[in-house]
């Protein structure tokens, strides 16, 4: 007969379980409504990019880089992934001269 290894038994934890961080009402109020049922917290880098894209002229990659501190490929990835796919916003790009601007379609 095989003996049970005393180390394999789980000990009852004496520590209380950690509480989950829940969004408070003040945090919920500070979110901006994006599309149908989607919200983005104010002050986040994605929210800053969205506010630039909602401007009348839109925004360039360089403008979004300065606001977020990201590299150009990270800005383009955020446009394609977080903003276009996850949030479902339509992004329009227009090239005037040598400068390409992006904006959210109305």
N, C-alpha and C positions, 0 to 999 in steps of 0.2 A: 504494500500500500504506500502511495506517495504522500509525503507531508506537504501541507500548504505553506507556501512561502509567506512569512509574515510581512514582508515588504510589499507584496502585491495587493494586500488589502487596502482599501481606501479608508482613510481616516476621516472622521467627521470634522468638518472645518469649524473652527471657533470664530473665524472672522465673519462679519456680516457681509452679505453680497453687495457689490457696488451698485449704486443706483444709476439708472440711465439718465443721460442728459436729455431733457425734453425741452422743446421750444416753448418759450413763454409767449404771452400775448404781445409783448412789446417786440419780440423778434418777428412774430407773424405780421405785425403791422409794418415792419421795416422791409418787407419783401415787396418786390415789384412784380406785377402780374404780367406773365409772358404767355400769350396764346391762350388756349383753352385748358384751364386747370393747372397750368405750370407757373411756378414762382421761382424767382432767383433772389437771393438775399442781397440787400443794398450793401455797397462797400466792397463786394467781391470783385475780382478782376473781370470775371465774365459780365457782371452787371455794368462795369465801366465800359467794356467793349460794346455792349448792347446800346448803352446811351450814346456812344460815339456813332454807331451805325444808324441810330434813329435820327441823327441830325439831318438838316435839309440837304447838305452836300455829301453826307456819308463820311467815310474815313479811309485813310490810306493805311497800308501796313505799318509804315513808320510812325504814324500817329498812335496806332494801337500798341506798337512796341514801346513807345515812350510812356504810355499810361500804365501798362502792365509790367514792364521790365522783362518781357519775354523776348526770345529770338524770333526772327521772321517765320521760321518753319513751325514754331509753336503757335504763333498767331493764326497761321493758315490751318493748322490742325484743330484749333479751337473753333474756327469758323465752320469747318466741315463737320467736326464731331459733336461738340457740345451745343453749338448754336443751331446748326442746320439739322442734324439727326435727332439729337435728344430733345431739343426745345421745339423743333418743327417750324422754325422761322425761315422764310424765303430770303435768301441773300442774293442781291444783284450786284454784279461787278461791271464797271464801265471804265474804259480806257480813253482818256483825253490827253493826247500828246504822248508823253513818256510816263505819265502817272496813272496808276490804276486805283480807282476808288471803289469801295464796297459800301452798300447800304442795305437796309431791310426794306423789302418791297412792301408797299402800302396795301 
